[in-house]
Amino acid sequence: MDFNGLIRSIDWNWLEATLTRVLAVLLCLTVHETCHGLAAYALGDPTARDRHRLSLNPLRHIDWLGLAMMLAVGFGWAKPVPVDPRYFKKPKRGMALTALAGPVSNFLLAFLAITFSNHVLVGRITTETCFAYRLYRFLNDDVAILSIGLGVFNLLPVPPLDGAKVLGAFLPDRAYFGLMRYERYGMLLLLALSWLGLLGDLMSRAVIEIFWFFFELPFMLHIL
């Protein structure tokens, strides 16, 4: 076997891009799910802690089909963090805050990645092969974009996404439980919308607008 020829035939740029995207997906999903668990724990629910989900180990959170979907089409899911609303003093409000913690953590992660890469790393870039440049691209093109996309996607008010639970806090009990009844069909609806191309353009515009808002926010705060 010609190992030298095999090595020369490998598309190293594609391999590097794939690996960095996988790392970014694992980071974004892990932060998202861990913050769900931390929010529930702060509100009095120890279920996630007892099931070892308050962890930054991605293997505790990853759903392999959801991971493949996120890599293939740009949105996916992880294993849902177990939450028992009976521990909450106000169950609907507790569920809403626990749900909201995931998208908020993704927006915060994206803001930190954008701020660090564009206000710290950019001055250290010397060539397109240096570590600072590769880290800059990873934080901007992979982590920030994916994290914003995950946050926006999960805020859609469609069960079983976080947005439906946030919306539920403002609904009467009957309407809330009626909405949750269709949880099993929500992902099918989202897949259908994505296949029809009705979700991608809206998501892309939202991600771009939020990205540039986060990019400009440090300047705006400095001016203020």
C-alpha positions in Angstrom: 0.0 0.0 0.0 1.3 3.4 -1.0 1.0 5.3 2.4 2.7 8.4 1.0 0.2 8.6 -1.8 -2.6 8.0 0.6 -1.5 10.9 2.8 -1.0 13.2 -0.2 -4.6 12.3 -1.4 -6.2 13.5 1.9 -7.9 16.9 1.8 -6.3 18.3 4.9 -8.3 21.6 4.7 -11.6 19.7 4.6 -10.5 17.5 7.5 -9.5 20.5 9.6 -12.8 22.3 8.8 -14.7 19.2 9.8 -12.9 18.7 13.0 -13.2 22.3 14.1 -16.9 22.2 13.3 -17.4 19.1 15.4 -15.5 20.7 18.3 -17.7 23.8 18.0 -20.9 21.8 18.0 -19.9 19.8 21.0 -18.9 23.0 22.9 -22.2 24.8 22.0 -24.5 21.8 22.8 -22.6 21.1 26.0 -22.8 24.6 27.3 -26.5 24.8 26.4 -27.5 21.6 28.2 -25.2 22.2 31.2 -26.8 25.6 31.8 -30.3 24.1 31.6 -29.2 21.8 34.5 -27.6 24.6 36.4 -30.7 26.8 36.2 -32.9 24.0 37.4 -30.5 23.3 40.3 -30.5 26.9 41.2 -34.3 26.9 41.3 -34.3 23.9 43.6 -34.4 20.9 41.3 -31.5 18.4 41.9 -32.5 16.0 39.2 -29.9 17.0 36.7 -27.2 17.0 39.4 -28.2 13.5 40.6 -28.1 12.2 37.0 -24.6 13.7 36.4 -25.8 16.3 33.9 -24.1 19.3 35.5 -21.0 18.4 33.5 -19.0 19.9 30.7 -18.2 16.4 29.5 -20.0 16.4 26.1 -20.5 12.6 26.2 -23.1 13.1 29.0 -25.2 15.4 26.8 -24.8 14.3 23.1 -27.5 12.7 21.2 -25.7 11.2 18.2 -28.6 11.7 15.7 -29.0 15.3 16.9 -25.2 15.9 16.5 -25.3 14.5 12.9 -28.3 16.7 12.1 -26.5 19.8 13.4 -23.4 19.0 11.3 -25.5 18.2 8.2 -28.2 20.8 8.2 -27.2 23.4 10.8 -29.6 22.6 13.6 -29.9 19.6 15.9 -30.4 18.6 19.5 -28.8 17.0 22.5 -30.2 14.7 25.2 -32.8 16.7 27.1 -31.7 17.6 30.6 -34.1 15.9 33.1 -36.2 18.4 35.0 -38.8 17.8 37.6 -41.1 20.9 37.9 -42.5 19.6 41.2 -39.4 21.0 42.9 -40.2 24.5 41.6 -42.2 26.9 43.8 -43.9 28.1 40.6 -43.6 25.2 38.1 -44.4 27.1 34.9 -42.1 30.0 35.8 -39.4 27.5 36.8 -39.7 25.6 33.6 -39.5 28.9 31.6 -36.4 30.1 33.4 -34.7 26.7 33.0 -35.6 26.6 29.3 -34.4 30.2 28.8 -31.0 29.4 30.4 -30.0 27.3 27.4 -30.4 30.0 24.6 -29.1 32.7 26.9 -25.9 30.7 27.5 -25.4 30.3 23.8 -25.7 34.0 23.2 -23.3 34.7 26.0 -20.8 32.1 24.6 -21.1 33.7 21.1 -20.6 37.2 22.5 -17.4 36.1 24.4 -16.1 34.3 21.4 -16.7 37.3 19.1 -15.3 39.8 21.6 -12.2 37.8 22.3 -11.4 37.0 18.7 -12.0 40.5 17.3 -10.6 42.6 20.1 -7.8 40.4 21.4 -6.7 37.9 18.8 -7.0 40.1 15.7 -3.9 42.1 16.8 -1.9 39.0 17.1 -2.5 37.6 13.7 0.7 37.5 11.6 -0.1 35.0 8.8 -3.0 32.8 7.8 -1.2 29.7 9.1 -0.5 31.1 12.6 -2.3 29.8 15.7 -3.9 33.1 16.4 -5.5 33.2 12.9 -6.8 29.6 13.2 -8.2 30.3 16.6 -9.8 33.5 15.3 -11.6 31.6 12.5 -12.7 28.9 14.9 -14.2 31.3 17.4 -15.9 33.5 14.8 -16.9 31.1 12.0 -17.6 28.0 14.0 -18.3 28.7 17.7 -20.1 32.1 17.4 -22.2 31.3 14.3 -23.2 27.9 15.6 -23.9 29.1 19.1 -26.1 32.0 17.9 -27.9 29.6 15.6 -28.6 27.1 18.4 -29.9 29.9 20.6 -32.2 31.4 17.9 -33.4 27.9 16.9 -34.3 27.0 20.5 -36.2 30.2 21.0 -38.8 29.2 18.4 -42.1 28.7 20.2 -42.5 25.1 18.9 -42.6 22.2 21.3 -40.2 20.6 22.4 -38.0 23.7 21.9 -37.2 26.0 24.8 -39.2 28.8 23.3 -42.4 26.8 23.8 -41.7 26.5 27.5 -40.9 30.2 27.8 -44.1 31.0 26.0 -46.0 28.6 28.3 -45.2 30.8 31.3 -47.5 33.5 29.9 -50.3 31.1 28.9 -53.2 29.8 31.1 -52.7 26.3 32.3 -55.1 24.8 29.9 -53.5 26.4 26.9 -50.0 25.5 28.2 -50.7 21.8 28.6 -52.5 21.9 25.2 -49.4 23.2 23.6 -47.2 20.6 25.3 -49.5 17.8 24.0 -48.1 18.4 20.5 -44.5 18.1 21.7 -43.9 14.8 19.8 -44.8 16.4 16.5 -42.8 19.6 16.9 -39.5 18.3 15.6 -41.3 16.8 12.5 -42.8 20.2 11.8 -39.3 21.8 12.1 -37.8 19.2 9.8 -40.5 19.8 7.3 -40.1 23.6 7.4 -36.3 23.1 6.9 -36.8 20.8 4.0 -39.2 23.2 2.3 -36.6 26.0 2.8 -38.9 28.1 5.0 -36.7 28.0 8.1 -33.2 28.5 6.7 -33.5 32.1 5.4 -35.2 33.4 8.5 -32.6 31.7 10.7 -29.7 32.9 8.6 -30.8 36.6 8.7 -31.4 36.4 12.5 -27.9 34.8 13.1 -26.2 37.5 10.9 -28.0 40.4 12.7 -27.1 39.0 16.1 -23.5 38.3 15.1 -22.9 41.9 14.1 -24.8 43.3 17.1 -22.4 41.3 19.4 -19.4 42.5 17.3 -20.4 46.2 17.7 -21.6 45.9 21.3 -18.2 46.5 23.0 -17.8 49.7 20.9 -21.2 50.9 21.9 -20.6 50.2 25.5 -17.3 52.0 25.4 -18.9 55.1 23.8 -21.6 55.1 26.5 
